[in-house]
Each structure stands twice: as structure tokens, then as C-alpha cells.
Amino acid sequence: MLSFVLPVILTTSAVVNAASSPGNYSAGFNSSVTVPSTGGGASCITGSVQVAVTSNNIQLSYTGPANQLAATETIQEMLQANPKSILGGVNPITGTYSIYSKLCLPSNPTAAKNVQTVQFLTHGDTLDSTYWDIAPGYSYVDAAAQAGYATFSYDRIGAGQSQHPDPVQVVQGPLQVEIAHFLVSQLRGGRFGGYSFKNFIGVGHSAGSTVTQGQTSKYPKDFDAIILTGTSTVITYVAPTLASFNFIIANTDVSGKFKGIANGYLTQANQEGIQFSFFRYPNFDPKILANRVAAKQTNCIGELFTLGTIVSPSTQFTGPVDVVIGQNDYVFCGGDCTYPSDQSAAVVPAFYPAASKGSQHYLVPGSGHFINAHYSASQAFSQMTAFLKTNGFS
């Protein structure tokens, strides 16, 4: 197992420093553990972070679901023609939540000493932070470390090893934004592992890109640049995607890994639904598909109904934006992101009118929605790294 070799003795001009006591790698984390990334290119501190936030959630006129029949009916009504709105007024939520987090730096000591930029990684729905570190050759954490970057990934509230509170009134889009903002504020303050950074890049995937967009709308100074993956301006195919999931109440899943969580947490029923929405055959390794099926996570009722409410044009964000979509993404393009034109090119004009001229867009050849899980993942990683280097983020 790799171990951290930082902090080392650095000059006062160095960007990475031991702001806390030398060797205090666990600063900011509870029950921290040091682990390598899947490919060994990064050495990572993992642990839980206590996040104290207030969020203006939305009161939902919904209780349940009581059972699987009711859960299926909820999805039917959500996706039907002329659906009835259950959105009410503002519902302020205040709480402290346990969020599983992971800070990774290059395992090479010299590269780690010179890190200036940290990438803040936000995963999508039915995923957790392992999406960024799937396996050797499919790890954005490794690719970033090899390019000289630190990464901070986390399990969004209601997913993975993070806390699973009320899935209707608490786990909603607005709360996801507040938690992400809190974590970035802590990073900017040098409160994790004793490390401080010069540049902060927001990187999202799918619903994680939606959270990143919501964050840049409300907190435009959180990031110096952003990379949005697995998203577009097209929402036509989101409804059939949700239908293809064949949602079941998560605590009934045969794996047993969701035992004990509330009925409002849902998960995908089978591999076929995951492949249909997220993969493009034959452009992936079946072993990686199996990996992602085994790692499937939850959606919850509250987020399904409120995630769209956090997105609006980020008129005050002036940094560069990179938009990266799989060429055959079904969720946001119906399987062909070149039709009727390049869908990756439409995002910046629609949502980031003040973005810098260094903005870019890219369609990943042969990739479905899960960009990091396809053979062409390395091409996406190379483009994302080149975008950052071109814009001066070393």
C-alpha cells in the first residue's frame, strides 16, 4: 500500500504547504485512512467530514413510498404527460451531515510537492465517488495525478458511504449545492490534510455536473474553471432513461448493501437497465460494466423532483468551461450527440454567457454516458487535462 510522503519541508513560496502541524495528514477528516488510487498514481487520504449547512430546500407534498407498488406509481406519475407538481414553498433545512471524502495527491513526492491545482470531483446519480477511480486505465484520479493535479472527491449526501437522511424533504438539489460549497470553502481554507492550493477546478459528471452548475450560479467564485461531463442542454431523453432504470426500493435490493435505509431511496433493478442508459456496446469491457453494476448506488425521491430547480444561467461565472460528452450518450443526446449538431457546443452559450474564451467542448468517440467506463476514457482524460494546461492551470 502506498503512503503519503507529504508534507515535506517547503519554501514559503510553495503552494502546497503544511499549514497545520507537520505530518497532520488527517486534518479535516474523521477516521482517516491512507490508500492508493486504483492505478497507484495517487496517494489518498479518505475519511468522513462533518458538514454543517443550511439549505433552502423545497417542501414536497409527498410521503412514502410505502411499498414497491407505490414507488413504481410515483415514477409513473412523475414521467406522465402533464404531471402534477408536488413542489411547494421554501423549506429551510439546517443540519450537520457526515460526508465521505477523499483527497488525493500524486504518489510521486516531487510531483506532489509542486501541486498547485486541486480538482473538486462531483459524481452523478446512482453513483458514488468510485466513478472517478474505477480501475487501472479507467481512473480520472490517476490521470489527474499523473498530470500533476490533486483531486478531492466525495460521496454526495444520500450515496455511498455518506449519510442517508430523509430522502424526501432533506436530500434535495439545493442541499447538494450547499454541501459542495462547504467542502470547497474548506479546501480553499487549507483545512484538509494541511494542504493549500492556488487553483480550484470544479469537475462534475451527469447530475454532478448539474450540482456544479448550481454551484457556479449561486457561488460563482468557488471555482476558477469547470469541467462538465455527461450533460447537455437536451432533456428529452431523461424521462426514458429514468424509466429504463426500472427503479426498485433500494432496501429490497438482493445485494443487501442498502439494508436499513428509508423507502424513499431507489436503485436500479438490473444490469440491462444500467447498460441501456449508461453504456455503448461494444465500446466497453464487460468486466467494467460488471464493476459498475456491483457499485450501483441510489437515487432518492427528493432529488428526483428538485435537481432541476438548481440550474440557471451562471451569468457571473467568468472562468473557462469545458464540456465533455460521450458521442453516444443516451441520457442527454438520445444516443447520438452529433444530431442535429454537436450537443457539447451548445452548453456554454446557453448557461455560461460570461465564460472566458478559453472554453472548450469535446465529444468522446464511441462513449456512452459513463465516459470513465469506456475504452475511450483515456481520450477524455487527455482532453480534460489539455483544457486545464491550455488555460494556465498547472
Helices and strands as residue ranges (DSSP letters): E 30-36, E 42-60, H 68-79, E 87-106, H 109-113, E 117-122, G 129-132, H 140-146, E 150-154, H 173-188, E 199-205, H 207-218, E 225-229, H 238-244, E 248-249, G 250-252, E 265-267, H 271-278, H 286-294, E 299-300, H 301-306, G 307-310, E 321-326, G 343-345, H 347-351, E 360-364, G 371-373, H 377-390
